[in-house]
């Protein structure tokens, strides 16, 4: 994965990111020598979001199948959460 220094990005602009993304799907941005940010194509970002949502859905279905759920009214749910945080 290519790393771009923040100063390079500042002087050369967004084209630096565009060029780097032609070679790789992700680009690291370093600030003062430390890797701080990841930049990726919007299509890749959206793909990852879908994967994250599918994983959450899978986990929820597993919890339901295992009976690890609570059915209650909104009021009962809020009361339970308040009681747990005390």
C-alpha positions in Angstrom: 0.0 0.0 0.0 1.4 3.3 -1.0 2.0 6.0 1.6 1.7 9.7 0.8 3.1 12.3 3.1 0.7 15.1 4.0 3.2 17.6 2.8 3.2 15.9 -0.6 -0.6 16.0 -0.7 -0.5 19.7 0.3 1.9 20.6 -2.5 0.8 18.3 -5.3 -2.9 18.1 -4.5 -5.6 15.4 -5.0 -3.9 14.2 -8.2 -1.4 12.5 -5.9 -4.2 10.4 -4.5 -5.7 9.7 -7.9 -2.4 8.5 -9.2 -1.8 6.3 -6.2 -5.3 4.7 -6.4 -4.6 3.7 -10.0 -1.9 1.3 -8.5 -3.6 0.2 -5.3 -7.1 0.2 -3.8 -6.0 2.0 -0.7 -3.6 4.8 0.0 -2.1 5.7 3.4 -1.6 9.4 4.3 1.1 10.0 6.8 1.4 13.1 9.0 4.8 13.9 10.5 6.0 10.4 9.6 3.0 8.6 11.3 0.4 6.8 9.2 -2.8 8.5 10.1 -5.4 8.1 7.4 -6.5 5.7 4.7 -8.0 7.0 1.4 -9.9 4.7 -0.9 -12.2 4.8 -3.9 -15.8 5.5 -3.0 -16.9 2.2 -4.7 -14.5 0.2 -2.5 -15.7 2.1 0.6 -19.4 1.3 -0.2 -18.5 -2.3 -0.8 -16.9 -2.5 2.7 -20.0 -0.8 4.2 -22.2 -3.5 2.6 -19.9 -6.2 4.0 -20.1 -4.6 7.5 -23.9 -4.5 7.3 -24.1 -8.1 6.1 -21.8 -9.2 9.0 -24.1 -7.4 11.5 -27.2 -9.0 10.0 -25.5 -12.4 10.2 -24.6 -11.8 13.9 -28.1 -10.7 14.7 -29.6 -13.8 13.0 -27.2 -16.0 15.0 -28.3 -14.3 18.3 -32.0 -14.8 17.4 -31.4 -18.5 16.5 -29.6 -19.0 19.9 -32.5 -17.3 21.7 -30.3 -14.5 22.9 -33.0 -11.8 22.5 -35.3 -9.8 24.7 -38.8 -8.9 23.5 -40.2 -5.9 25.4 -41.9 -2.6 25.0 -40.0 0.6 24.4 -40.7 1.8 27.9 -39.5 -1.5 29.4 -36.4 -1.4 27.2 -35.5 2.2 28.4 -36.2 1.2 32.0 -33.9 -1.8 31.7 -31.1 0.2 30.1 -31.3 2.9 32.8 -31.2 0.2 35.5 -28.1 -1.4 33.9 -26.2 1.9 33.8 -26.7 2.6 37.5 
